[in-house]
Every structure is written in structure tokens, then in C-alpha cells.
Amino acid sequence: MNIEEINESQWESLKSIRLESLVDSPDAFGISYEKAKGLTTEAWKLLASGKLGHKFYIAYGNGSAVGLVGVLNTKDEHELVSMWVKPAARRQGVGKKLIKVLLEQAIAEGHTSIKLKVSSKNRHAYVLYTEVGFVETKHKIELESNNDEGMIEMVWHHKMLVLS
């Protein structure tokens, strides 16, 4: 398996796996499939380019995309977004490898913490995040596409690094 940072020229790969993730896990993300499907080619290219503060990594196994993770950089925060692994590739370490790449990049860029939001119903993702050092902040967030009990905010601090 290899993991690639996506750039503008790979916008179609980003679009494909992002839409697939939204079909598979519609309650796990802050955007709906319908809204994402309606994005223009130019919007996808811009998203893939990183110019909006997003950076995406795609994991490839046997020549096809098997997972995705993204990070959103704002002036004050570094937030893990868009984490998803194809059902057939789950429980094979793909998620941990994607997060490891993202955390290593964050450290290299001087970030000392990263936040994320995870669905309160997504116990598998919650466990994965705790295994790599994220801790719950007890702050719940409601998202447009999420119709469960809400999203749990978690944070990782560099001193908590647990990547194995």
C-alpha cells in the first residue's frame, strides 16, 4: 500500500473516493452526497489543490484507492477531516497508516495539536482515534448531514504520539 498527497491534477481521484465515502457513510461527514456530487469540476480542482486550506491523502492498494484522510488548516487550527476506508480494506491498518502520515506532516509543519469530530455512533472510528492518541474533549457538535446524537470532538497533542 502507498499513500499519496493529492494535488490539483488528481482531483478526479479525490472526487471519486470522496463521493464513495459519502454513499457508504452518509452520517459521518459534514457534507451530504448530494451537495458534494453537485460540486463543479473547478470546485473539485480547487479542493484538491490545497488552496482552500485542505490537504488530502489517498491510500492505494493493488492499484485502486482504498482510503482517504484530509486535514483542514486554518489560521488557528489543524483539523483531521474526511477520514474513510473502504469496507473491504477495514481492519487492515489502512486507517492508522493514513493518520500516521497526516500526523507526521502536521509535526513537520510545526503543529502541536490536531482536532477532529467523529460521529457518536461510529465506535470503530472512535477506537481507532484513541489508539493513535486522540482524546475526547467532551464537546458535542451537530452537523448538517448528521442525524444521530451528534459528533464528538477529539484532540491529539504531539506529546501523546502513539503510532505503531
C-alpha positions in Angstrom: 0.0 0.0 0.0 1.2 3.5 -0.8 -0.2 6.8 0.4 -0.1 9.9 -1.8 -0.8 13.5 -1.1 -3.3 14.7 -3.6 -2.8 17.7 -5.8 -5.0 19.5 -8.3 -4.1 17.2 -11.2 -5.6 14.3 -9.1 -8.9 15.9 -8.5 -10.8 13.1 -10.2 -9.4 10.6 -7.7 -10.3 12.8 -4.8 -13.9 13.2 -6.2 -14.3 9.5 -6.8 -13.3 8.3 -3.3 -15.0 11.2 -1.6 -18.3 10.5 -3.2 -17.9 6.8 -2.5 -17.3 7.6 1.2 -20.4 9.7 1.3 -22.5 6.9 -0.1 -21.1 4.4 2.3 -21.1 6.6 5.4 -23.6 9.5 4.9 -23.8 10.4 8.6 -20.1 10.6 9.2 -19.3 13.8 7.3 -20.2 17.4 7.3 -21.3 17.4 3.7 -24.0 15.4 2.0 -23.5 13.2 -1.0 -26.0 15.4 -3.0 -24.1 18.5 -2.2 -20.7 17.0 -3.0 -22.0 15.5 -6.2 -23.1 18.9 -7.3 -19.7 20.5 -7.0 -18.3 21.7 -10.2 -15.0 20.4 -11.8 -13.4 23.7 -10.9 -14.5 23.3 -7.2 -13.0 19.8 -7.1 -9.8 21.0 -8.6 -9.6 23.9 -6.1 -10.3 21.5 -3.2 -7.6 19.1 -4.4 -5.1 22.0 -4.9 -4.9 22.8 -1.2 -5.6 26.5 -1.9 -8.6 26.4 0.4 -6.6 25.1 3.3 -7.4 21.4 2.7 -4.8 18.7 2.1 -5.9 15.2 1.2 -4.1 11.9 1.3 -5.3 8.7 -0.5 -4.2 5.2 0.3 -3.8 2.9 -2.7 -3.7 -0.9 -2.6 -3.4 -3.1 -5.6 -3.8 0.0 -7.9 -7.0 1.3 -6.5 -7.9 3.8 -3.8 -8.8 2.1 -0.5 -8.8 5.1 1.9 -8.8 8.8 2.3 -7.9 11.3 5.0 -7.8 15.0 4.9 -6.7 17.9 7.0 -8.0 21.4 7.1 -5.6 24.1 8.1 -7.0 27.4 9.3 -5.2 30.3 11.0 -5.7 28.8 14.4 -6.4 25.1 13.9 -5.3 21.9 12.2 -8.3 19.6 11.9 -8.5 16.0 10.6 -11.4 15.7 8.2 -12.8 13.2 5.6 -11.3 10.0 7.2 -12.7 6.9 5.4 -11.6 3.4 4.5 -13.4 1.2 2.0 -15.3 -1.6 3.9 -13.2 -4.3 2.2 -10.0 -2.7 3.4 -11.0 -2.1 7.0 -9.2 -3.7 9.9 -6.0 -4.0 7.9 -4.2 -0.9 9.2 -5.1 1.4 6.4 -6.7 4.0 8.7 -3.8 4.0 11.1 -1.3 4.4 8.2 -3.3 7.4 6.8 -3.5 9.0 10.2 0.2 8.4 10.8 1.1 10.2 7.5 -1.2 13.1 8.4 0.3 13.4 12.0 3.9 13.2 10.7 3.1 16.0 8.2 1.5 18.1 10.9 4.5 17.7 13.1 6.8 18.6 10.2 4.8 21.8 9.7 5.1 22.8 13.4 1.6 21.9 14.6 1.4 20.6 18.1 -2.3 19.6 18.1 -5.0 18.3 15.8 -8.7 18.3 16.3 -11.3 16.1 14.8 -15.0 15.3 15.0 -16.4 11.8 15.0 -19.9 10.5 15.0 -21.1 9.4 18.4 -22.4 6.2 16.6 -19.1 5.4 14.9 -17.4 3.3 17.7 -14.8 1.8 15.3 -13.5 5.2 14.3 -13.6 6.4 17.9 -11.4 3.4 18.9 -9.0 4.0 16.0 -8.6 7.6 17.0 -8.0 6.7 20.7 -5.4 4.1 19.6 -3.3 6.8 17.9 -3.6 9.2 20.8 -6.7 11.3 20.3 -8.7 12.1 23.5 -12.2 13.3 23.8 -12.9 16.9 24.7 -16.5 16.3 25.7 -17.6 18.9 23.3 -20.5 17.7 21.1 -21.2 19.2 17.6 -24.2 18.9 15.3 -23.5 18.6 11.6 -25.8 19.3 8.7 -25.7 15.7 7.3 -25.6 14.0 10.7 -28.8 12.9 12.3 -27.6 10.9 15.3 -26.8 12.1 18.8 -24.1 14.4 17.4 -20.4 14.5 16.8 -17.7 14.0 19.5 -14.8 16.4 19.3 -11.4 14.8 20.0 -7.9 16.3 20.1 -4.3 14.9 19.6 -1.3 16.6 21.1 2.2 15.9 19.9 3.3 14.7 23.3 0.6 11.9 23.0 2.1 10.4 19.8 1.3 6.7 19.8 2.0 5.4 16.3 2.7 1.8 15.9 
